[in-house]
Amino acid sequence: MPDNSLAPVTTDVESVNFTRDQKEYIFIDTPGLDLQENTAELIDKAYKISSKQADVLIYLHRLSDPRVTVRPEEYERILKLLGGSGWPKKTIVATTMSAMVDEETATEREAQLRDNLLKNMIAGGTRLDRFFGTKEDAWRIVDMVVNSE
């Protein structure tokens, strides 16, 4: 069952290696961009895990948060560092914790993300989708980006 706590789970850069359908995956989990004081340190730690730029970037955004505390330019800067020049097309923003708010609020917040914060990213090819907290749904989101290449 998914953890519905609002407390951050990741406090440092961590990685998990995984093989699925004869493909190697390295999942690199980082603290939220709004929690990371030193983004250069975050990038450095991620590169120590995998020296190549990411093939897929999945940014998880909590719908339970009433406000976004990071400017769009900061998201874009960090995602570009992690993913290189083609980062928008290999990025998906997956919204989480929709069960913590009513459906109307969740839909409204996703629309605000799409029309404001993520507008330029989406115009460049970034996708926005809702994550429901299951293993199957996690792979659905990974596959959305992997299969679009």
C-alpha positions in Angstrom: 0.0 0.0 0.0 1.4 3.4 -0.9 2.7 5.7 1.8 0.4 8.7 2.1 2.5 10.6 4.5 3.5 14.1 3.6 7.0 13.7 5.0 9.8 13.4 2.5 11.0 9.8 2.1 14.3 10.5 0.2 16.8 12.6 2.1 19.9 11.8 0.0 20.6 10.6 -3.6 20.0 6.9 -3.8 20.0 4.3 -6.6 18.5 0.9 -7.4 19.6 -1.3 -10.3 16.9 -3.3 -12.0 16.5 -5.5 -15.1 13.2 -5.9 -16.9 12.6 -7.4 -20.3 16.4 -7.7 -20.8 16.8 -3.9 -20.3 19.0 -2.5 -17.6 17.6 0.3 -15.5 19.3 2.5 -12.9 16.7 4.4 -10.9 18.3 7.4 -9.2 16.1 8.9 -6.4 16.8 12.4 -5.2 15.3 14.6 -2.6 12.6 16.9 -3.9 13.9 20.0 -5.7 12.1 22.1 -3.1 14.1 20.4 -0.3 17.5 20.4 -1.9 19.5 23.4 -0.8 22.5 22.6 -3.0 21.5 21.4 -6.4 25.1 21.2 -7.6 25.7 18.6 -4.9 22.6 16.7 -6.0 23.8 16.6 -9.6 27.3 15.6 -8.5 26.0 12.7 -6.5 23.8 11.5 -9.4 26.7 11.5 -11.8 28.8 9.5 -9.3 26.0 6.8 -9.6 25.8 7.0 -13.4 28.2 9.1 -15.4 26.0 9.3 -18.4 23.0 11.6 -18.8 19.6 10.1 -17.9 17.6 8.4 -20.7 14.3 9.0 -18.7 13.5 11.6 -16.2 10.5 11.1 -13.9 9.7 14.0 -11.6 7.1 13.2 -9.0 4.9 16.2 -7.9 2.7 15.9 -4.9 -0.9 17.1 -5.6 -1.3 17.4 -1.9 1.0 20.5 -1.8 -1.1 23.6 -2.2 1.8 25.6 -3.5 4.9 25.1 -5.6 8.0 26.5 -4.0 10.4 26.1 -6.9 10.5 28.4 -10.0 10.0 26.7 -13.4 13.4 27.9 -14.5 15.0 25.9 -11.6 13.2 22.7 -12.6 14.3 23.2 -16.2 17.9 23.9 -15.2 18.2 20.8 -13.1 16.4 18.5 -15.5 18.7 19.8 -18.4 21.8 19.0 -16.3 20.5 15.5 -15.6 19.1 14.7 -19.1 21.1 16.8 -21.5 19.8 18.9 -24.4 16.9 16.6 -25.2 15.6 16.5 -21.7 12.0 17.7 -22.3 11.1 14.8 -24.5 12.5 12.2 -22.1 10.8 13.8 -19.1 7.5 13.0 -17.5 6.0 14.8 -14.5 4.0 12.3 -12.6 1.6 13.7 -10.0 1.2 11.8 -6.8 -0.9 11.8 -3.6 -4.2 12.5 -5.5 -6.0 10.4 -2.8 -5.0 13.1 -0.3 -7.2 15.7 -2.0 -10.6 15.5 -3.6 -10.8 14.7 -7.3 -11.8 18.3 -8.2 -8.8 19.7 -6.4 -6.5 17.1 -8.0 -7.8 17.9 -11.5 -7.5 21.6 -10.8 -3.9 21.4 -9.6 -2.9 19.3 -12.6 -4.5 21.9 -14.9 -2.5 24.7 -13.0 0.7 22.7 -13.5 -0.1 22.1 -17.2 -1.1 25.7 -17.9 1.5 27.5 -15.8 4.5 25.9 -14.1 5.0 23.2 -16.8 3.7 25.1 -19.8 7.1 25.5 -21.5 8.3 22.0 -20.6 5.1 20.5 -22.1 5.5 22.6 -25.2 9.0 21.0 -25.5 7.6 17.5 -25.2 7.4 16.8 -21.4 4.4 14.7 -20.4 2.2 15.1 -17.4 0.3 12.1 -16.0 -1.1 10.9 -12.7 0.7 8.2 -10.7 -1.6 6.0 -8.6 1.1 4.5 -6.3 1.2 0.9 -7.6 4.1 -1.1 -9.1 2.2 -1.6 -12.3 1.5 2.1 -12.6 5.1 2.9 -12.0 6.1 0.7 -15.0 3.3 2.3 -17.1 4.9 5.7 -16.5 8.4 4.5 -17.2 7.1 2.8 -20.4 5.4 6.0 -21.5 8.8 7.6 -21.9 10.9 4.6 -22.9 8.5 3.5 -25.7 8.2 7.0 -27.1 11.8 7.2 -28.1 
